[in-house]
Amino acid sequence: QVQLVESGGGLVQAGGSLRLSCAASGRHFSSYVMGWFRQAPGKGREFVAAINGKGDSTDYADSMKGRFTISRDSAKKTVFLQMNSLKPEDTAVYYCNLDSAHWGQGTQVTVSS
């Protein structure tokens, strides 16, 4: 059974930074693509970033490029999302995803202006 637990969300001022973590349980963590998605109030869930199993290939939504960095630590079965230069429009619940099949419960990020 795969479980994903996000942490690191919170309230930050515009221009600030946060680092989200997603701890995974289960086997073969390093075999799977891991991703971050977000959902703002009244909007659908949108792609943020993804990283392959080896950690040597990443992909980002255009609006996050240059501000967000996804990384993973396979030994700790954890994926991270470093978010810099945060904007009020980044306010959302951020979800971790494993292999497009499993989701965490989400962590709230609120950016004040």
Steps between C-alpha positions, in 0.01 A plus 500: 500500500645834394459797729614855433523759775566865414637760739656843496208716399410819679450873477769711336525852365536566130861460395565243769589132480368167617626146467243224472578138576319182406591181681402176329449153638512181302756332285672601179479872565794565270320335210224757478450848367403735781308819449351802668161643411299781652140606527396857572154583637237468231747362245600161369812312596801608296844357435792663677809283454618143454821303538596161363604200705872566472459865583689616191206627300246762607206681348323816609191694415597819319392730783723315748818483294783687664316531831428140604741207522400137540743246641495158662690298755444135416670378818243692703217434253429869498435753227540872555369817343705812567286804426662842474371843404151398600204697372145531633382300198706206627250463784357150477494156651807317373477127437769239455448232236668167434491347155180686412309261721546587866432828676584651834253692713642837401665787683371857499722779370378855550691797361397841630549818303 
